[in-house]
Amino acid sequence: MGSADKESETTGSRVSSSNKTPIFATAIIVVVIVLGASSSEFYSSASPVNFRDSRPASFSSPVSPLGLRLIVAMNATAIPRYGAVKMRMEVDNTLVHTVSTALGQIDANISDWNHYDFFCGINIAESLVGFALFKGDYSPTNISRAGSPLQLAPIVMTTCSVFPYPDKISFKPMSDLLATPNGPRAGIALNVTSEQCASLSPTIHKCGPSTGLFGYWTTRTILSLDGASFQSPYFQYFLPGVYTLVAADAWGQAVYAHFDVL
């Protein structure tokens, strides 16, 4: 895989906001918050790793009583330091008919994890699925000892959009796609990436996901936009060891996926 410099481009839809300086000034600072990447971008950017015993892998939960299954796919189970792993999660309907389900409150873990994983804590899957990354080898039996998740997105001061939590959702048969007409999402899926703010010009910054997962932020203090790029001293490339991704969804399903940094 390439270095983080090659991973620094962000993809996805754009939501813009601007903070104007006092009226006697002329500069306008524009922050572009990138909210995610499409599934086609994920698969087209997932180039082979070819590092020792590295191999693609898929992890899934048992099928729920509703017929739903949570899946985590990754393009490598081992990467070199300064390499990147591609990870994606989605919820699939395994049944031959449409599945419709009412929703209750947002899962408390997902709600908390969003602030570690995304700018503004904005989960583009409407918090129907979420994840947390931990340094170490964890499972359901010892996850309580893991501590706080790794911070994948820096914390910056900017204007944020809000995605409402739906009260009902429908899945197409044998698919990860939604049957909801005119819904905001084609399916329930997330890519797992390291995030940054890149300066496009003195007055424009683009904040959002990279094309892979290769490091994390070591501070939860608010950073300046210029100080929230992968060149920041607060950004840490993955150190050698085992890492655990915990994925969860709104239906109580959970998946534990592991990869090694060598």
Salt bridges, closest charged atoms under 4 A:
GLU7 OE1 - LYS86 NZ 3.84
GLU90 OE1 - ARG88 NE 3.75
ASP137 OD1 - HIS258 NE2 3.32
ASP226 OD1 - HIS205 NE2 2.67
